[in-house]
Amino acid sequence: MREIQQLSLPLYFVSKQRFEDVDFNGTMYIERDDTGYVGLVIGYQNPNSMYLVTWLPDYKTWLHGDCASCYSYHAHGGTAGVQIKKVHISTSDEDTIKSDLWLSSDSESTTLLWHDPNHIPWRTKTAYRLASGQ
């Protein structure tokens, strides 16, 4: 059993070992109140090509630069609930990449493949079982 604890910055772990046709099982537990995404990376090809399974606890707006009032969640925000995105980064502009990864819609760097239609948020002090396959 392995445990990963994250305190603030986004991160993901990548191995050189390739797996195909395997089942994945795990448990995600959010210890403290936080307002950011939790999730996992699947189908990693390289830093510019992967799939993200993300989950937000609430509607959140991505604020970058000095423009806190320029973005609304309708066009430039994250929506509560689980979503699956294909990441296909073709720019080197960090602000664009950060904003695109945060959005709950298609963007220059991501394609939204699925979003929980019920927008169910994650809750603290709750264990969530993750499983793929059968």
Residue, then its C-alpha position, 0 to 999 in steps of 0.5 A: m500500500r502506498e500513500i501520497q499526501q499533498l499539501s498545496l501545489p498540484l503534482y502528479f507522479v509518472s513511471k517509466q513502466r507501461f501498463e495496458d489492460v489493467d484494473f486500478n483500485g484505490t481510495m482518495y481521502i481529503e483530510r482538510d478543507d480545501t477548495g481545489y481540484v483532486g484527481l488523477v492522471i491516466g493515459y499519460q503520454n508526455p507532459n503535453s498529452m494525457y487524460l485528467v480525471t478531476w473533481l472540484p468541491d464547488y464552482k471556482t473561478w480561475l483568477h490570474g494576473d490582476c484581473a480578479s473580476c474579468y472571469s466568471y465561472h460560466a466562461h472561465g471557471g471550474t464546475a463542481g463535480v467529476q470531469i474527464k479531460k483530454v490534455h493536448i498542450s500546444t502552447s508554452d504560455e504558462d498562464t494559458i495552460k493553467s487557465d485551460l487546465w482549470l476550465s470545465s469546458d473545451s479550451e486551447s489545451t484541453t477537450l472536456l470529454w465528460h462531466d458529472p451532470n449532477h455536479i456532485p462535489w467532494r467533501t472533506k473527511t470522506a473516503y472515496r473508492l476509485a476502481s476501473g475495469q470489472 
